[in-house]
Amino acid sequence: MVATNPNNQNSAPDAGPFREEMIWQQLKTVRDPEIPIDIVNLGLIYSAAAMPLENGGKRVDVRMSLTAPGCSMSDVIKAEVERKLASLPEVQEVRVDVVFDPPWNPEMMSEAAKLQLGFDSDYGAAPTPSAFRIIR
C-alpha cells in the first residue's frame, strides 16, 4: 500500500527541510500497542530510506516486520507508520512493506529495549565458556 500526501509542503513536527534522520525520529514515535516500546528499538524496522520523485518530492520506503506473523495490531502499526512519515516535509508517498523474512526475534531488540522488558543485557548471546566443569 502506498500512502500519498499531495498537499504536504512543510507539515512536519520537526521544522526545516527534509532530512533523512527525520524518518528515524518519526519511526521512534510509533509504539507496538501490545509492548510499550517503539518499533525501532524493538528491531522491527529492517530498512527505511527516502527516494526522490520526479516532481521534487520524496517517497519513503520502509521494510519492516512484526513480532509475530499473526499480530492482531499489524494494520494499526502499518497505518501509523504511513501517517507519521507522510507528515514529514517534502514527503509525498510512503510505501511500507511488512515482511517476515528474516523472522523477527528478541535478539533484534536494542539493549535499551531488552533492559526495559527485563531481559538480561546478554539475552540471546552465546554462552561464554566457563573455567569450571560440572561433573555429575
C-alpha positions as CSV (number, residue, x, y, z in Angstrom):
1,M,0.0,0.0,0.0
2,V,1.2,3.5,-0.8
3,A,0.2,6.4,1.3
4,T,0.2,9.7,-0.5
5,N,0.2,13.3,0.7
6,P,-0.1,15.6,-2.3
7,N,-0.8,18.6,-0.1
8,N,2.3,18.2,2.1
9,Q,4.6,21.1,1.7
10,N,6.0,21.6,5.2
11,S,3.7,19.9,7.7
12,A,6.4,18.0,9.7
13,P,6.5,18.3,13.5
14,D,10.2,19.0,13.1
15,A,10.8,22.3,11.4
16,G,13.0,22.8,8.4
17,P,13.7,20.9,5.1
18,F,13.5,17.2,4.9
19,R,16.5,15.3,6.4
20,E,16.9,11.5,6.3
21,E,17.2,11.3,10.1
22,M,13.6,12.7,10.3
23,I,12.4,9.3,9.1
24,W,14.0,7.5,12.1
25,Q,12.8,10.2,14.5
26,Q,9.2,9.6,13.3
27,L,9.6,5.8,13.4
28,K,10.7,6.0,17.1
29,T,7.4,7.6,17.9
30,V,5.5,4.6,16.7
31,R,4.9,2.0,19.5
32,D,3.7,-1.5,19.4
33,P,0.3,-1.2,21.2
34,E,1.0,-4.5,23.0
35,I,4.6,-3.8,24.0
36,P,5.4,-0.4,25.5
37,I,8.5,0.1,23.2
38,D,8.9,1.9,19.9
39,I,9.2,-0.2,16.7
40,V,12.8,0.9,16.1
41,N,14.1,-0.3,19.4
42,L,12.1,-3.4,19.1
43,G,14.1,-4.1,15.9
44,L,11.0,-4.2,13.7
45,I,12.4,-1.8,11.1
46,Y,14.7,-3.6,8.6
47,S,15.2,-0.6,6.4
48,A,13.9,3.0,5.8
49,A,15.0,5.4,3.1
50,A,13.8,8.3,1.1
51,M,13.8,8.3,-2.7
52,P,13.5,11.4,-4.9
53,L,10.4,11.8,-7.0
54,E,10.4,13.5,-10.4
55,N,8.4,16.4,-9.1
56,G,11.0,17.2,-6.4
57,G,9.1,15.5,-3.6
58,K,10.2,12.4,-1.7
59,R,8.9,8.8,-1.4
60,V,9.8,7.0,1.8
61,D,10.2,3.2,1.5
62,V,10.1,1.1,4.7
63,R,10.7,-2.6,5.1
64,M,9.6,-3.8,8.5
65,S,8.4,-6.8,10.4
66,L,6.1,-7.6,13.3
67,T,6.8,-9.5,16.4
68,A,4.6,-12.3,15.1
69,P,3.1,-13.1,11.7
70,G,-0.5,-13.2,13.2
71,C,-0.1,-9.9,15.0
72,S,-3.6,-8.5,15.6
73,M,-2.3,-4.9,15.5
74,S,-0.4,-5.2,12.2
75,D,-2.8,-2.8,10.3
76,V,-2.8,-0.3,13.1
77,I,1.0,-0.2,13.3
78,K,1.4,0.0,9.5
79,A,-1.2,2.8,9.2
80,E,0.6,4.8,12.0
81,V,4.0,4.4,10.2
82,E,2.4,5.6,7.0
83,R,0.6,8.5,8.6
84,K,3.6,9.8,10.6
85,L,6.1,9.5,7.7
86,A,3.6,11.2,5.3
87,S,3.6,14.2,7.7
88,L,7.3,14.9,7.0
89,P,8.2,17.9,4.8
90,E,8.5,17.1,1.1
91,V,7.2,13.5,1.6
92,Q,4.5,12.8,-0.9
93,E,4.4,9.0,-0.9
94,V,5.1,6.3,1.8
95,R,5.4,2.6,1.0
96,V,5.5,0.2,3.9
97,D,6.3,-3.4,3.1
98,V,5.7,-5.8,6.0
99,V,7.9,-8.9,5.7
100,F,8.6,-11.9,7.8
101,D,12.0,-12.9,6.2
102,P,14.1,-12.8,8.2
103,P,11.7,-13.6,11.0
104,W,11.8,-11.2,14.0
105,N,13.2,-12.5,17.2
106,P,14.0,-10.8,20.6
107,E,17.7,-10.7,19.7
108,M,16.9,-7.9,17.3
109,M,15.9,-5.5,20.1
110,S,18.2,-2.7,21.2
111,E,19.9,-3.1,24.5
112,A,17.7,-0.4,26.0
113,A,14.6,-2.3,24.9
114,K,15.9,-5.6,26.4
115,L,16.6,-3.9,29.7
116,Q,13.2,-2.1,29.7
117,L,11.5,-5.5,29.2
118,G,13.5,-7.1,31.9
119,F,15.8,-9.2,29.7
120,D,19.4,-9.6,30.7
121,S,21.7,-7.4,28.6
122,D,23.3,-10.5,27.1
123,Y,19.9,-12.1,26.2
124,G,20.4,-14.3,23.2
125,A,24.2,-14.2,23.2
126,A,26.1,-17.4,23.0
127,P,27.1,-18.7,26.5
128,T,30.7,-18.0,27.4
129,P,32.8,-21.0,28.3
130,S,33.3,-21.5,32.0
131,A,36.7,-22.2,33.5
132,F,34.9,-24.8,35.7
133,R,33.4,-28.1,34.5
134,I,30.4,-29.5,36.2
135,I,30.7,-33.3,36.7
136,R,27.8,-35.3,37.8
